[in-house]
C-alpha cells in the first residue's frame, strides 16, 4: 500500500470513528497532494508525498510558534493535534 492509499484508508477509518481532527487533517493532506499533482502534471510517488507532508509539518510548527506568541492557546492545541497526525506519515 503506497502512502496515498494509506491516507485514503485512514480517512475512511477516521470518518467511521467520528474523529474530526484526524479526518480534517487527512483531507487537507490529500488536497495538498492533489494540488501538487495538478501543478506538476504527474502522479506523486511516496517520496514526493512525504516531501509535501514535511512542508505541511513545517507550516504547522511555524503556526504554533506564532499562535503561542499571540496567546492563542486554543489554536496551538488544534495545530499540535494536526501535527501529530501528519507526523504519523513520515
N, C-alpha and C positions, 0 to 999 in steps of 0.2 A: 504494500500500500504506500503510495507516494504521499507527500506532505499535503497536497491539495485534497486528495481523497480523505486523508485523516481529518483535515479541517471540516470537510463536509460531514463525515461520520460523527465527529464531536459536536457539530452544530445540531444535528438531528437529536443526539442524546441530550444536549442541553435544553432543547425545546421540549423533549419528553419530560424531563425532570423539572421544568419550570425555572431553570437557573438563568435569570435575566442578564446578569452581568456577563456570564460566560457566553451566552447566546449573542449578545450585542457586540462583545469583543471579537468573537469569531466572525460575525457578519462583517465587521469593519475590516478585519484582516483579509477576508475573501474579496472584499471590494477593492482594497489596495492592490491585491494580486491581479484581479481582473483589469483594473485601470492600467497597471503596468504592462499587462499583456497586450492591451489595445494600443497603448503608446508605442510599444516595441514591435508590434505586429508579429509576434510569435508566442507560443505557449511557454510559460515559465517552467523551468525544471526545479528540482528540490533546492539546489544551491541558490538560484535566484529568489525563490520563495523565502528562504532563510535570510537572505540579504534584505529583502523587503521587510520582513518581520523584525530584523535587527534595527532597521531605521525607525520602525514604529516604537520599538522599545526605547530607543534614544529620545524620541519625541515625548514619550511618557515620562522619562526621567527629567527632561527639561521642564515639562509642565508641572511636575511635582515640586521641583525647586521653586518655580515662580509662584505656585499656589501657596507654598509654605511661607514665602516672603510676604505674600499678601494676606496671610492669616486665614486662608480658606481651607480649613481642615476637612470640611465635607468633600471638597473636590480632590484633596490629597488622597483621601480614602478611596474614592472612586478610581482615580488614576492608578493607585497601588494595586487595586483588585484587578484592573485590566492588565497591568504589568505582569502580575503573577500568571495570568492566563497565557499571555504571549510568550513568556519565558519557557513554558512547557514545550514549545515547538522548536526550540533551538538546541 
